[in-house]
Amino acid sequence: PNGVHDVAVFDINGDGWLDMVIGTCTGTEVWMNEAPIGLTISPSLTNPNQVPCTDTTIVQVSVEAFGGGILDQATVLLHTSADGAGFVQTPMTASGGQTYEGVLDGNTASSSIAWFVTASLTNGVTETSATSTLPVADTLTTDLNDFESGLADGWTVESDASLTAGAWELADPNGTTSGGVQSQPEDSASGALCWITGNGAVGGAAGSADIDGGPTHLISPNLNLAGTDAVISFNLWYANIETDPTQQDDFVVSVSNDGGVTWNTALVVGGALGTSGSWQNFQFSVSDILTPSVNTRVRFTATDAPNNSLAEAGIDDFAIEISGCNGTGVITFQRGDVNLDGSRDISDPVNVLQLLFNSSPVNCQDAADTNDDGSLDIADAVAALSFLFGGAVMPEPVNCGVDPTTDGLDCAAGCP
């Protein structure tokens, strides 16, 4: 009926849902809120992001009934699909509280395993979780170049003709500050050396050797990442001191799969990101940008155009993490480590000579191909000795990594 009524809203029966009592002119009405009945399935935030190649891993979900529903524990099922095949279901195991566990087995797939979970209440209400697809892979290696050798190792610098100062160089940085803000780092991210733009004199002014004009590019050698899902990471220093936010210059990371003929942008650092003058770690998956190839290259670009900012950049600890399965993926090795003991010493050229003149086998021909010319001959022993005693540069991979060139050589084993 029309008129002024008193209304009270509260949980009468303690089921967690609000009910309503209405006082009218003719009496009192009670409205009970019937709680919905159902269940939720929530994957654990700590679930793995890949399945080991020849082992198992555990995935967990939380299954919770609500609204008075009763979970039928026998219906909590893990559904898995290996390499896109049909789904197979297995019961999950209760592991305490509302948590259930299931097993993913890397031995059942060569590339990926997709999985989801279903569960039902005793009244037949069923819930299905979202499907997750995990790669089947082991982390085979992390090829790290911390640049402490002081050698370019195939890295090159290309600068626009407009650059008047601040080209990339490999050095022990001399720190500079401007208005209390660090412009050039005093130290590399780790160790002593790093690539830096325009390393000034000790005690020099902040703007004496910073980037003016440009751009200036730091370019990696060719990296053989064909058939891999490589993740590239690096420590970046980028300081861009500019009072006008619209005039800030960006730092651009690009990647190429044709040896540097064409480039695709992988990451742009600028504005509030990475301009505070500090070492920060960044990473990206090459396959998210383009198809990895034997001629993959990475380029770091810094600029100050127009020349009105105080801009400095640095790169350190360039790393390539490769995932796959031994036997189905790539073999990684260290150039010149012929006996695969993890170091380069006099025993390695001796192993090359034994291979050539005693037919003693080696487990990694690519590692024995010290000069990376695609053949095994006396020149490899000479190249190894030149590296050990003459300061010669070892072709990539200097650290544990994949072969950057395509040849007829192969490896049965790789990095220890």
N, C-alpha and C positions, 0 to 999 in steps of 0.2 A: 504493500500500500504506500501511497505517497505520504510524505511527512518527514520529520526529523527523527533519525534512529541512532542508537548507540551501537558501535561496532568495535569488537575486540579481536585482534589477530595474534594468535600464539599457537604453539605446538601442544595440542591437547593430549595426544597419546604418545608423545615422546619418540616419534618415528623420524624426526629430523625434518619434517615438512610442516609448514605453517597451516593452521586451520583457522576458522573464522566463526565468531559468535555474534549474531545480530539481534539487538533488542528492538522490537517494533511496537506499535501501539496495541497490537492484538496479541503479542506473545514474543517468544524467543525462538530464533532459528539457529541451528548449529550446522555449519558446513564443514565436512571433513575432507581434507585434501588426500586423495588416494595417491600414494607414492608410486611413481613408475617402477616397474620391475625390470631389471636387466643386469648386464655385467660389462666390465671394461677389461681390455687387454693392453698392458703398457710394457713395451720392451725396455730392458734396463739400459740406462745411459752408459754403462760400462761394458756393453757388449763389444766383442772384437770387430775390427773393420776389415779383417781378411781371415781366410782359413789356411792353416799351414798345409804345405803340399802333401806330406806323407804322415800327417798326424791329425788329431781331433781337437776341437775347441768347443767350449760351452757357451750357449746363449741362454739368457734368462728373460722371463717375462713375469709381470705381476698381474694376476687374474683376480678381480674383485667383483663380487656380486653386490647389488644395492636394491633398495626398495623391498626388502624382505625375501628376495630371491635366494635360492639355495643352489650353489654350484655343484654340478655332477663332476667330481674330480676325474672320473674315468674318461671324460670327453675332452680333456685338455690334451690336444694333439699338435705335434710339430709336423708341418708339411714341408718337404724339401725337394728341390729339383736340381739335378746335376747337369750343368752345361745345356740348359734349356729343355731337358727331357721332361717327361711327365712327373707330376708331384707324387711323392711317396710319403705316407703318414706313419708316425711312430708316437707312442704315448710319451708324454713328458713326466718328469719326476718331481714331486713336491719336495722342496728343500727348506721349508720353514715359512710360517706365516702365509702370505699370499703369493710366494715366489715359486715358480716352476722352472725346471731346467731341461734343456734338450741338447743333443750332440750333433755337431756338423763334422763330417769326416772328409778331409781333403783327399783321401785315397779314392773317393768315388767320383771325382771330377778332375778335369784338366785345366779348366779356366775359371769357372764360377759356380757358386751354389746360391740358389734363391730359396728363401724360407718365409713362412708365415705360420701363425698359430690360430687354431679355432678352439672354442670352448662353449659348453651349453649349461643352462640351468636345468633343474629337475623338471620344470614345466615345459621344456623344449625350446625356450628362447636361446638362440645361438648368436655368438659374436665372432667376427673374423678380424684379425689384426692386419695392418698394412704389410705388404710384401717387401722384404729387404733382399738385395742381391750383393753378395760378397765375393771379391776375387779370391781365387785359390792361388796363393803365392807366398813365398818366403822373401824376406829382405836379403838379397844376395850380397850386396855390398854397398858401402857408402864411399865413393871416390872423392876424397877431400883434397883440395889444393889450398893450403894456407899461405902460399907464396913466400914461405920462409927461406926457400932456396936462393932467392934473389934473382932467379932466372925467369925470363918471360914465359918459357914453356909453351910457345906457340901463340900466346896472347898478343894481339896487335892493337895499335892506336891509330885511329883515323880522325882527323879534325877538319872542320870546315875552314875555308880560307879566311873567313871573318874572325876566327879566333885569334886574339892577340895575347892571351895569357890563360893559364889554367889547364893545359893539356894533361891527359892522364900520364902518370909515371909511377913506377914501382919504387917505393922508398919507405924509410922510417919517418913518419910524419912529424913535422914541427908545428905544435899547436899555436893557434892564434885566437884571440877573442876580440869582440867588438861590442862595446856598451855592456860588458858583463856577460855576453852570450858567446858560447864557444862556437867558433866558425870552422876552423881546421882542427881535427883531433890531435892530441899530443901523442896518443898511442894507437896502435892498430887494435882490432877487435880481439886478437889473440897473438901472442908473440911480439915481434918487432916490426915486420914489414907488411905492407898492404899496397894496393893500388890507390892513388890519391890524385886529386886534380891540383896541379900547380903547387908543389911543395915549396914553401917559402923558406927564407933563411931563419935561423934560430933567433928569436926575439924580434922578427920582422913584423910589420904592420899587417893587420888582417886582410886588407885589400891589395897587398903588394903582389900576390901571386894567385889570387882567386880567379875563377872563370870570368873571362871578359869576351863576349861574343859567343861564337860557336854555332852549332854544337861540337862537342868532342866525344868520340865514341871509343869505348873499350870493348874489344871483340874477342871472344873465345876462339880457340882452334876448332876444327871440325870434331864433333863428338859422335861416335857411332852409337846411336840409341835406337836403331831399327829393331822393331819387334818388342820393344820394352815399354813399360809404363813408368818412365823415369820421372822422379821428382827432383827439381833443381832448387837448391836453397843457397843463400848467401847472406853475409852480414853487410849492411849498407849504412854508411854515414851520409847524411844529406842535410846541409844547413843552407837555408835560403832566407837571408835577412833582408826584408823589404817592407817599408812602412805602408805601402799601398797594396792591399791584398789582391787587387786586380792585376798587379804587375808581377805576381809570384811566378817563378819558373818551375816547371815540372821536371822530375827525373823519370826517364822512360826506360823500361826493360823490354827488349824485343827478342824474338826467337825466330830462327830461320831453319827450314829443312832442305834448302837447296844451296847450301854453302855460303849464304849471305847475298844471293842475288835479290831475293825478296824477303821482307821482314813483316812479322805480325806482332802486335803489341801484346805483351803478357802482363804487364803491371805498370801503372802510373803512380808515382809517389810525388805528392805536392800538397799545397794548401796546408792543412793542419796535420797531414800524415807525413811523418818522417822529416819534418823541417826544423825540429827542435835542436839539432846538433847533438846527436847521440847515435851510438851503434844500435841498429835494430835488425832482427832477423826476418827475412821474407822467404817465401817459397811458392812454387807453382808446379803443377803437373804439365809436362810438355804436351801430352795427348789431349789436354783440355784446350790447347791453343791450335795445334796442328798435328799431323801424323809424323811421329819421330822417324828419322832416317839416318843413314850412315853419314850424312853431311849436316847434322844439326849444329847450329851455332847460336850463341847467346850474345846479345849486345847491350851494353849499358851506356846510356846517353845523358849527358849533362850539358846545360846551356845557360847563358845569361844574355838573352836577346829580347828586348833591347838591353844594352849594357847599363843597367841602373840598379843592380842588386849585388849583395855580397853573397856569392854562391860557392859552396865547396862540396865535394862528394868524395866518397871512399868506398872501396869494395874489398872484402876480406872473406876468407873461409868459404870459397866456392865449392859446393858439394853436389854430387849426383847420387841419388839413392835409387837403386834399381831393384825391382821386385820381379820374381818369377819363380820357376821351379827348375832346379838343376836337372838336366836331361831334356827338358822341354823348353827352357828359356835360354839365356845367354850365359856363357862362361866368362868370368872376369879374371884379369891377370894384371901383373905389374911388369911393365916392359923391362927386360934385362934380368929379371929374377928367374933364371932358367931352371933352377932346382926347386923352385916354389917353397923356399924356406922363409919367405917374408922379408928378405933383405937382399941387397945387391953387393956382392963382394967378389973376391978373386975366384971363388969356386964357380961362379957363373960362366965366365969365359972358358974356364977349364971344361965345364960341361958342354959348351958349344964345340970345342975341339974334339972331345970324346965322341960327340954325335957325328962329326964330320969324318973322323979318321978311324974310329973304333965301332961305328954304327951303334953306339949306345943310345937307347931311346930316351926321349924327353916327353913329359906329360903335357907340355904346352908349347907347341911350335911357335905360336905368336910371341910368347915371352922370349924365346930364343932368337927370334927375328929382331935383334937389337936395333938395327938401323931402319926397320919397318919398310923394307923394299919388297916384301912379299916372297922372299926366297931365303934359304938357309945356306950360308957359305962363309968363307973365311972373313969376309967383311964384317960379319956380326961379332966375331971374337975381337976384331980390331976396334969396333965401335964400343964394345963393352969396356975394353981396356982404356979407350980414350975418355969414357965417362968416369971411370974410377980414378985415373991418374992425370988426365989432361983437362978436366973441367968441361968436357963436351956435354951438350944438351941431349938428354934422353927423349926420344919421341914418346908421345902419349900412348898408353896411359902411364904417366910417371908414377902415380899412385895406383892402387887397385881400381880397375875400371874395365870398360869394354874397348875392343879394337876400333879405332877411328877410321881404319881403312879396310877395304874389301879385298881379300886375297884368297889363295887356295890353302892357306894354313889353318890349323884348327887346334883346339885344346880339349884334352880329355879330363883335365883337372885345372884348377885355377888358384886363386888367392887362398892362402892357408886360413 
